[in-house]
């Protein structure tokens, strides 16, 4: 069974489904898959930026990290 066959079968099953909970679960599952891809892309983009920062020497010292953490915690 290929993707087109599965998609066609799912469309038929969804059209026949009356239970709102099942339909909402299907929607949640499909949305989660899309969000996972978005999250993955964002994480890859951030890691690539971090790699470039490291190569170019844009690093924070331990003291800078502590200062930022203290500032964000209101200390």
C-alpha positions in Angstrom: 0.0 0.0 0.0 1.5 3.3 -1.0 1.0 6.8 0.4 -1.9 7.6 -2.0 -3.8 4.5 -1.1 -3.3 5.2 2.6 -4.4 8.8 2.2 -7.5 7.7 0.3 -8.4 5.1 2.9 -7.9 7.7 5.7 -10.1 10.2 3.9 -12.9 7.6 3.7 -12.6 6.6 7.3 -12.5 10.2 8.5 -15.6 11.0 6.5 -17.5 8.1 8.1 -16.3 8.9 11.6 -19.0 10.4 13.9 -17.1 10.4 17.2 -15.7 13.9 17.8 -13.0 12.6 20.2 -11.6 10.3 17.5 -11.6 13.2 15.0 -9.9 15.5 17.5 -7.3 12.8 18.2 -6.5 12.4 14.5 -6.2 16.2 14.2 -3.8 16.4 17.2 -1.7 13.6 15.9 -1.3 15.2 12.5 -0.6 18.7 14.0 2.0 17.1 16.3 3.8 15.7 13.4 4.0 19.1 11.7 5.1 20.8 14.9 7.9 18.2 15.4 9.3 19.1 11.9 9.2 22.8 12.8 10.9 22.2 16.1 13.5 20.0 14.4 14.2 22.7 11.9 14.5 25.4 14.6 16.9 23.2 16.7 19.1 22.5 13.6 19.2 26.2 12.8 20.2 27.1 16.4 22.9 24.4 16.5 24.4 25.6 13.2 24.5 29.2 14.6 26.2 27.9 17.8 28.8 26.0 15.7 29.6 29.2 13.8 29.8 31.2 17.0 32.3 28.7 18.4 34.4 28.7 15.2 34.4 32.5 15.3 35.3 32.7 19.0 32.0 34.2 20.1 31.9 32.5 23.5 30.8 33.5 27.0 33.0 33.2 30.0 31.9 31.4 33.1 31.5 34.8 34.8 29.3 36.1 31.9 27.0 33.1 32.2 26.7 33.6 36.0 26.0 37.3 35.5 23.3 36.5 33.0 21.7 33.9 35.2 21.7 36.1 38.2 20.2 38.9 36.1 17.4 36.7 34.8 16.7 35.5 38.3 16.5 39.1 39.6 19.6 38.9 41.8 
